[in-house]
């Protein structure tokens, strides 16, 4: 994670998000230690990282895939081990293109759907944003 963020040390925060009192996601966020050194546990429990870092952000690239949940995350999500989950990996950059946050979001597949707006594109037989993985 440190290498992907262009640093030698990272701050890692893992939390469980709730929706209507039920587990909705397990989110792990990594940021360069120098950006997160002033943050307290209370800070990251109450506010999104985006609001805490004091860095103007450009945007993010997110990859979404399917997986079977492991034991630790299954316990946090209150679902059986090996249940299907959607795993999102997001790399957020600053306005000058520097990687600022790397995050992993794990969502129970039976409670989650993603809606994606696709802009008008040139006609193609390949669906926009889709790639095959092994």
N, C-alpha and C positions, 0 to 999 in steps of 0.2 A: 504494500500500500504506500509506503514511504516513497518508493521509486516512482510510482505513478503520479504522486503529488509533487515530485521534484524536491524532496526534502530528506533529511536523515531521521527525523523523529516525528511521530504523529500522535495526535490525541484521538482516542477511540471512545465512542459513546454508543452503547447499545440500550435500546429501550423498547418496551411493548406499548403500542398505541391501542387505545380502546375506542369503540364506537357504541354508544348507548350502553356502556358498562361491559361490553363483551370484547374479547381480544380481536383486533382487526389486522394488526401488522406487527412484525418485529423489524425494527429499523436499526441498522448499524451505520454510524457516520464516522468517517475519518477526516481530519483536517491537519494541516501542518501545525506542529506543536507551538510554533511562535505565534500563530494566529489565535490559538485556543488557550494559551497559558493563563489568561486573565479570567477565564470562565469558571464558575463554580458549578457544583452538582445541581444546586437550586436553579441556576440560570438555564441549564440545558433541559431541566425537567419542565420548565414553564414556557420557553420560547423556542421557535425554530432556529437552527444554526444560522440561517440566512439573515436573521434579524440581529444576531449577536456579534458577528465578526467585524462589522464596520468596513466591509469591502463591497464596492459596487460590483454587481454580478452581471455578466453578459447573458448567460443561459447555460443549458446543460444538454448533454447527450445521454439518452437513456436507452438501455437494452432490456427487453422483457422476454423472459423464457419460462419454461415449465420445469418443475423438478419434483422430487419426492422429499418431504420434510424429514429432517433428522430428529433425533430424540430431544435435544435441548430446545429447539425451536418449536417442536410439537407440543411440549409441555407449556411453553409460553403462550401458544395459540389455542391451547385446550382442544387439540385435534389428535387423532391417532398417528403414530410414527408411520412414515411412508405415505401419508396422505398427499394428494397433489396440491402443489402451491405454485403461485406465480412469483418469480424472482425478478426484481428490477434492479439493475445496477445503473447508477447515475453518476456522471462526472460533471461537476459544475465548475465553470471557469469565470474568472474576473473579466472586466471589460478589456483588459490588455492581453487576454488569452491564457493567463496562468491558471493551472488547475488549483482549485481552492477547496473543494469538498468532493469526497468519494463516498457514495452511500450505497447500501444494499437494503432493499425493502422486500420482505417476504410476506405474501398475502395468501390466506387460505383460498384455494381456487373456487370452492363452492360459495364463497361470499363476495367474490370480487369479479368485476369486469372493467375493462379499460375502453374508453371511447377516444378515438384518435381522429382529428380532423386532417384530411389530406388535401393539400392545395391542388388546384388544377395543374396537371403535368402533361408532358408530351405523351401521346399514346405509346404503350409498350405492353408486351405480353408478360413482363415481370412486374409483380405487384410492388408498389412503392414501399420502401423501407423493409422489405423482406429479404432475408438471406438464409440459406440452408446451413446447418451446422451438423457436425458428426458427433 
